[in-house]
Amino acid sequence: MRSIFLGSLSAVALLGLSACGNPAEEPAEEGVTETAAPAETEAPEPVVDYSDLNTVLAGDWRGEAAERDAWRHPAETLEFFGVDPSSTIVEIWPGGGWYADVLAPWIAANDGTYVAAHFPADSSSDYRRRSRANFEARVSDVPAYGEPEIVDFNSEVGLVVEAGSVDAVLTFRNIHNWMAGGVAEPAFAEFYTALRPGGILGVVEHRMPSTRQQDPMARSGYVQQDYVIAMAEEAGFEFVEASEVNANPADTADHPYGVWTLPPTRRSPAEDEEGFEDFDRAQYDAIGESDRMTLLFRKPDAE
């Protein structure tokens, strides 16, 4: 398994300089020794305890990304999954690190192991190589990440972790990508192999209404909930429960550019494209982010 261990934080105390005396002042009386005032020491920055998830969510490194909590509900989602931050947790394809900004510091502070299963650094895709490099840079920029591991995951190499070594696998809005590449079923099989008996699989994905016909390649970015459950069960998982914590009833899942019509992507026609004049950007912005299923699966205990 290839991994990268990055980041450690050290505190430096700075000694203040005492001010020089005024040469115009009266000299000290004979026999009296003047004593210089003790140098002031700048107080070290307080150590923040990130073992509490709410403290992590308030971390300044998250910046504007925290505004999306209203749509992604990280605290409620991780609570539903029952994630134990003192265990070994793999996030599949963390992208730019939105969830990693939450998971890595929280897990590190609880003496767990955060594993980012990212695109291989030597991928044939320029986009994937840049994504991996940007994520590695992100890890090095946030000391609170601790020492995360970065491993490879794709259809060619699989999930590069030891079989049965993982307590939880989490994936956020990735299944439609695997369906588009025809590798969704093998992906679920990789997760099953990586997990220890009793380990959990947490899934968040854009949800298509059950009344709509499912495109096997999920070109709209939406997937039926029952379709996802069936793929996971086929791989051997037990379906535990579904949550509506990331639901958005306003999303009809029927948009001209699929899920990417909605925020945050907000794909829109160019001025010279057909339909530009009739396209109502405000209509899709008002919907907000997509309706999402939130599903919990479990690898059965060994007999």
C-alpha positions in Angstrom: 0.0 0.0 0.0 1.3 3.4 -1.0 0.7 6.2 1.5 1.8 9.7 2.2 2.3 10.9 5.7 2.1 14.6 6.0 1.9 17.4 8.4 2.8 18.2 12.1 2.3 21.4 14.0 5.0 23.0 16.3 4.5 26.1 18.5 7.2 28.8 18.7 7.5 31.2 21.7 8.6 34.7 20.8 10.6 36.8 23.4 9.7 40.4 23.5 12.4 43.1 23.7 12.6 45.5 26.7 12.5 49.2 25.8 15.7 51.3 26.0 15.9 54.0 28.6 15.6 57.7 27.9 19.1 59.3 27.9 17.7 62.6 29.1 16.5 61.2 32.4 18.3 61.9 35.7 21.0 59.3 36.5 20.3 56.8 39.2 21.3 57.7 42.8 24.7 56.5 43.8 24.7 53.1 45.4 21.3 52.2 43.9 21.3 49.6 41.2 18.6 49.7 38.5 17.1 46.4 37.5 15.8 45.9 34.0 12.2 45.0 33.7 11.7 41.3 32.8 11.1 40.6 29.2 7.6 39.9 28.2 6.9 36.4 26.7 4.1 36.1 24.2 1.6 33.5 25.3 1.6 30.4 23.0 -1.5 29.9 21.0 -4.0 27.6 22.8 -4.1 24.0 21.6 -7.5 23.3 20.1 -9.1 19.9 20.8 -10.5 18.7 17.5 -11.8 15.4 19.0 -15.2 17.1 19.0 -16.8 17.1 15.6 -18.5 20.5 16.1 -15.1 22.1 16.8 -13.8 20.7 13.6 -16.8 22.0 11.7 -15.9 25.5 13.0 -12.3 25.1 11.8 -11.0 28.2 9.9 -9.3 26.1 7.2 -12.8 25.2 5.9 -13.5 28.8 4.8 -16.4 29.2 2.4 -16.8 25.5 2.1 -18.6 25.5 5.5 -21.5 27.3 3.8 -22.5 24.1 2.1 -23.1 22.4 5.5 -26.7 23.5 5.1 -27.0 21.1 2.1 -24.5 18.4 3.0 -25.2 18.0 6.8 -21.8 16.5 7.7 -22.5 16.2 11.4 -25.9 14.5 11.0 -24.6 12.3 8.1 -21.6 11.0 10.1 -23.8 10.4 13.1 -26.2 8.4 11.1 -23.4 6.3 9.7 -22.1 5.7 13.2 -18.6 6.6 12.3 -16.1 5.8 15.1 -13.3 8.4 14.7 -10.8 6.2 16.6 -11.0 3.5 14.0 -9.6 3.1 10.4 -11.8 5.0 7.9 -11.4 5.2 4.1 -13.0 8.0 2.1 -13.3 7.0 -1.6 -12.3 9.7 -4.1 -12.2 12.7 -1.8 -11.8 15.1 -4.7 -10.8 18.5 -3.6 -11.2 17.6 0.1 -14.5 18.9 1.2 -15.3 16.0 3.5 -11.6 15.4 4.2 -11.5 18.8 5.8 -14.0 17.4 8.3 -12.9 13.8 8.6 -9.1 14.0 8.7 -8.8 16.4 11.7 -11.6 14.7 13.6 -10.1 11.2 13.1 -6.6 12.4 13.8 -7.6 14.0 17.1 -9.2 10.7 18.2 -6.1 8.6 17.3 -7.9 7.0 14.4 -6.6 6.5 10.8 -8.0 8.5 7.9 -7.3 7.0 4.5 -8.0 8.9 1.4 -8.5 6.6 -1.6 -7.7 8.9 -4.4 -6.8 8.7 -8.1 -3.4 7.2 -8.8 -0.7 9.9 -9.1 0.4 8.3 -12.4 -3.1 8.3 -13.9 -3.4 8.6 -17.7 -5.9 11.4 -17.1 -4.6 15.0 -16.7 -7.6 15.9 -14.7 -7.1 13.0 -12.3 -3.4 13.7 -11.9 -4.1 17.4 -11.1 -6.9 16.4 -8.7 -4.5 14.1 -6.8 -1.7 16.7 -6.7 -4.2 19.4 -5.4 -5.4 17.1 -2.7 -1.9 16.3 -1.6 -1.2 20.1 -1.4 -4.4 20.5 0.6 -3.2 17.9 3.1 0.1 19.7 3.6 -1.6 23.0 4.0 -3.8 21.9 7.0 -1.8 20.8 10.0 -4.9 19.6 11.7 -5.1 16.8 9.2 -2.4 15.0 11.2 -0.9 12.1 9.3 -3.4 10.8 6.8 -2.7 8.0 4.4 -3.3 8.5 0.7 -3.8 5.3 -1.4 -4.8 4.5 -4.9 -8.3 3.6 -6.1 -9.5 3.0 -9.6 -10.9 0.2 -11.8 -7.4 -0.9 -12.7 -5.6 -1.2 -9.3 -8.7 -1.6 -7.1 -8.6 -0.2 -3.6 -5.0 -0.5 -2.4 -5.5 -1.4 1.2 -5.0 -4.7 3.1 -8.1 -7.0 2.9 -10.1 -6.9 6.1 -8.2 -3.9 7.6 -10.8 -1.2 7.4 -13.6 -0.3 9.8 -15.6 2.0 7.6 -15.7 3.0 3.9 -17.4 6.3 3.0 -18.3 7.5 -0.5 -20.0 10.8 -1.3 -21.7 11.3 -4.7 -19.4 9.0 -6.6 -21.6 6.1 -7.7 -22.9 7.8 -10.9 -19.3 8.2 -12.0 -18.6 4.4 -11.6 -21.8 3.6 -13.4 -20.7 5.9 -16.3 -17.5 3.9 -16.5 -19.2 0.5 -16.1 -17.3 -0.3 -12.9 -19.8 0.2 -10.1 -20.2 -3.5 -9.3 -16.4 -4.1 -9.0 -16.2 -1.0 -6.8 -18.7 -2.4 -4.3 -16.8 -5.7 -4.3 -13.5 -3.8 -3.5 -15.2 -2.1 -0.5 -16.5 -5.4 0.8 -13.0 -7.0 0.6 -11.3 -4.1 2.3 -13.8 -4.0 5.3 -13.4 -6.2 8.3 -16.4 -8.3 9.3 -19.0 -6.0 10.8 -17.5 -3.0 9.1 -19.8 -0.3 7.6 -20.2 1.2 4.2 -21.8 4.7 4.1 -23.2 6.0 0.8 -24.5 9.5 -0.2 -25.6 9.8 -3.8 -27.9 12.0 -6.0 -31.3 10.3 -6.0 -33.5 9.7 -9.0 -37.3 9.1 -8.3 -38.2 5.4 -8.3 -40.9 6.2 -11.0 -38.2 7.2 -13.5 -36.3 4.8 -15.7 -32.7 4.2 -14.6 -30.0 4.9 -17.2 -27.4 2.2 -16.5 -24.7 4.8 -17.2 -26.4 7.4 -15.0 -25.6 10.2 -17.5 -27.9 12.6 -15.6 -25.9 12.1 -12.4 -28.9 10.6 -10.6 -29.4 7.0 -9.4 -32.4 5.2 -8.0 -32.0 4.3 -4.4 -33.2 0.7 -4.9 -30.6 0.4 -7.7 -27.8 1.3 -5.3 -29.1 -1.1 -2.6 -29.3 -3.9 -5.1 -25.6 -3.4 -6.2 -24.4 -3.3 -2.6 -26.4 -6.4 -1.7 -25.1 -8.2 -4.7 -21.6 -7.5 -3.4 -22.5 -9.2 -0.1 -23.5 -6.2 2.1 -26.5 -6.1 4.4 -28.7 -3.0 4.0 -29.1 -1.5 7.4 -31.1 1.7 7.1 -31.8 4.8 4.9 -31.9 8.4 6.2 -33.5 11.5 4.7 -31.0 13.9 6.3 -29.8 14.9 2.8 -33.1 14.9 1.1 -34.3 17.9 -1.0 -38.0 17.5 -2.0 -37.7 20.5 -4.3 -35.4 18.6 -6.7 -37.3 16.9 -9.5 -34.1 15.3 -10.8 -35.2 16.4 -14.3 -32.9 19.2 -15.5 -31.4 20.1 -18.9 -27.8 19.5 -17.7 -28.6 16.8 -15.2 -27.6 17.2 -11.6 -24.9 19.7 -12.8 -27.6 22.2 -13.6 -28.1 22.8 -9.9 -25.7 24.4 -7.4 -22.8 24.2 -6.9 -21.9 23.4 -10.5 -24.7 25.6 -12.0 -24.1 24.5 -15.6 -25.9 26.8 -18.0 -26.2 27.3 -21.8 -23.7 29.7 -23.4 -25.1 32.8 -25.2 -24.7 31.1 -28.6 -26.3 27.8 -27.5 -29.9 26.8 -28.2 -32.2 27.5 -25.3 -30.1 30.3 -23.9 -32.9 32.9 -24.0 -35.4 30.7 -22.3 -33.1 29.3 -19.6 -34.1 30.5 -16.2 -31.0 30.3 -14.0 -32.8 31.6 -10.9 -35.3 28.7 -11.2 -32.5 26.1 -10.6 -30.7 28.1 -8.0 -33.9 28.3 -6.0 -34.0 24.5 -5.9 -30.6 24.4 -4.2 -28.4 21.3 -4.2 -29.6 17.9 -5.3 -31.9 15.5 -3.5 -29.6 12.8 -2.0 -30.0 9.3 -0.6 -28.0 8.5 2.5 -27.6 4.8 3.0 -25.9 2.6 5.6 -24.7 -0.9 4.8 -22.8 -3.5 6.9 -20.5 -6.3 6.0 -21.8 -9.4 7.9 -19.9 -10.8 10.8 -17.8 -13.8 10.1 -19.6 -17.0 10.8 
